[in-house]
Amino acid sequence: MKILITGGAGYIGSVLTGKWLDKGHQVTVLDNMMYGQSHSLLTYCAHPRFDFVRGDVRDERVLRELIPRHDALIPLAAISGAPACARDPRVAKDINQDAIVALNEIRSPSQPVIYPCTNSGYGTKTGEVYCTEETPLEPISVYGVTKVEAEKALLASPNTLCFRLATVFGVSPRLRMELLVNQFVWRAFTDGFLVLYEKHFKRNYLHIEDAAEVFVYSLENFDRMEGTTYNVGLNDANLSKEELALAIKKHVPRLYIHAAEVGEDPDKRNYIVSNDKIKAQGFEARHSLDEGIEQLLKAYRMKD
């Protein structure tokens, strides 16, 4: 297939690109390199089935030129995370929501779209009840709202499929240090201590390899999976911040953990998530939290 990945030089896209090339597909990445991450795709330049277009998803001329050439569309381009979106809500809406709506309007109804939403859309929950795909969406941040609105627009159209991804962790060519596991491991490695606020707040986690694999699996099984949304996370990784810190301490024994009310999560993420729906479709995350922590520690030993 000819696959177009917008934002393909990013955290997930730079891993996913290689997986689809290995499967024999042709992959075009559209990215504006706003984070200066040109190194994230260099290894794929040797692949004859790889192509790169430097451009912006807000430019409809670029979308109208590229979309008709491809069999499947993977819109990963986004301003990710509540803090980044809060810094410029207008740009966040343009990229996270309006660009998805434009892509959906430009594409042929026969072109599959696989879109990553976020389980931040569940908003404030008790931390004691599983959120399923039927749980009402109540996003409270610009990030959550824009991602949920994009999901709604796509699911109202044919040949679409959406994932509500858990908090992703692990090593990628475009490594994101602000993601919670990645950040906690970095602080454990460099500082030797963690100061936790809202230590009992829970969320679900997902290894970067599984985040990429679920796109591969769903495109191969698109006909029976399309038209709905799926939570995607590790079934055994619905953890509080304190439990996460203690898991990291197993790998960094010198780590000192201190709880103090010094901040708050802008998305108020305090929930546990059921991934049973996608498991029933034959996909289950298989890379563990411990595996990801060990890989991050190796990567951090290489950092300048």
C-alpha positions, 0 to 999 in steps of 0.5 A: 500500500501507499501510506501517508503519515502526517507528523511522521517524523515525530515520536510515534511516526518515526517508529511506525515508518520503519515498521511499514517499510519492513512490511513492504509498503510505500511510506510518505511522511509529511512533516514541517520539522517544527521541533528540528527533529530531522535526524529521526528519519535519516535511517529510512532514506536508504529505503527506495519505498520511503519519501519525505515531504516538508510541509504543514498539515494546515496548508490545504494545497499540500494536502490536496496534492498528497492525499489522492496519491495514497491508499491509507492516511495516518494523521499523527501531526499534532501539538501534543500534551496539555501544557504545549496546547495551553501555550498557543490554543489557536495553533493547537486547534488549527493542527489538532482539529481543523487540519484533521477535518480538512484531511477528512473532507479532502480524502476519498470516502474509500481511503482508510484513516487511522487516527490517534486520539487520547484517553485524556478525553475521559477527563476527571474520573474517580480513579476507581472505575474502568473507563471503557469506550462507552465512558462519556468523554469529558475533556477539560484541556485544549489538548483533550478537547481538540483531539476529541473533536477530531475523533468525533468528526472522523467517526461520523465519516466512513472508513475511519478508525480511532485509538484512545492511546494511553500515555506512551513511553519508551525510546524513539528516534524522536525522543519525547522527554516530557512524557511521564515515564520518560521524564521520571526515568530521566530524573531518576537517572540524572537527579536520583530523586523524584518529587511527586504531586497527586501521587495517587492519580492513576493512568494507563501506559503503553510502550512505543513499540506497541503504539506503533504495532497497533497501527500496523495490526489495524490496517491489516485488519481494517475491514473488521475493525473500522467505524469505531474507537479503541482504548489501547494500553498495557492491561497491567499498567494502570498505575498511580504516579507512586506505583510508577516511581516505585517500579522505576526504583527497582531499576534505579535503587538509589532513587529517593521518592518524596510526595509533596503537593507542588503542582497539578495535572492540567488534564486531571488524569486520574482513571484506570482504563479497560483495553478489553475491546481491542483485545477481543479484536486480537491485539494486545500490548506486549511490551512491559513497563520494565522493558521500557524503563531498561531501554530508556536507561540505556538511551540516557547513558548515551545522551550528551 
